[in-house]
Amino acid sequence: MIQSFFVYGLFGLLMFLLGTYSSRRQSVYNRLGKYTSFWVWDVLLALLLFALISGIRWNVGVDHLVYLENYLKQQNFGRLVLDKEVGFEFITRLFTGSGFHFSFYFGFLAFLQIFFVYRAFKNERYLYPFIAIVIIFGPHYLSWMNGIRQMIVAKFLRLQKI
């Protein structure tokens, strides 16, 4: 329990600080009339940090162990427990076929989730620190790690509407 408070507290703080830096950079660039690329070190580091912590988590979300069992059965026996969406199955088979450890798989799925959210707000980076805090310290992170497939689709659709 103490370890969780420490890890997620540090995780939230780092995401907040990276978001604050990104927000300040965009503010300065806007005043100077410069374009702020999405692929700058602070945004990339925030995306990778989110993917790393989410990839190595254990039993966070009710469905985590079901997703893990699905991944391991596909990797070891060549069959999926979950017969779900074509895209999700493709990603699962791609990672299992390449022999990746399941933490890379979960990290990639988490990367997709946070990428779509950050990309949707790329021109409003002043929201990045608050997005990070709301996601990690609110109920959203647990929802994201529980309904992985559904949340990726919801975030992708949100990006398409902006």
Buried (B, 14 or more C-beta within 10 A) or exposed (E): EEEEEEEBEEBBEBBBBBBBBBBBBBEEBEEEEEEBEEEBEBBEBBBEBBBBBBBBBEEBBEBBEEBBEBBEBBBEEEEBBBEEEEEBBEBBBEBBEEEBEBBBBBBBBBBBBBBBBBBBBBEEBBBBBEBBBBBBBEEBBEBBBBBBBEBBBBBBEEBEEE
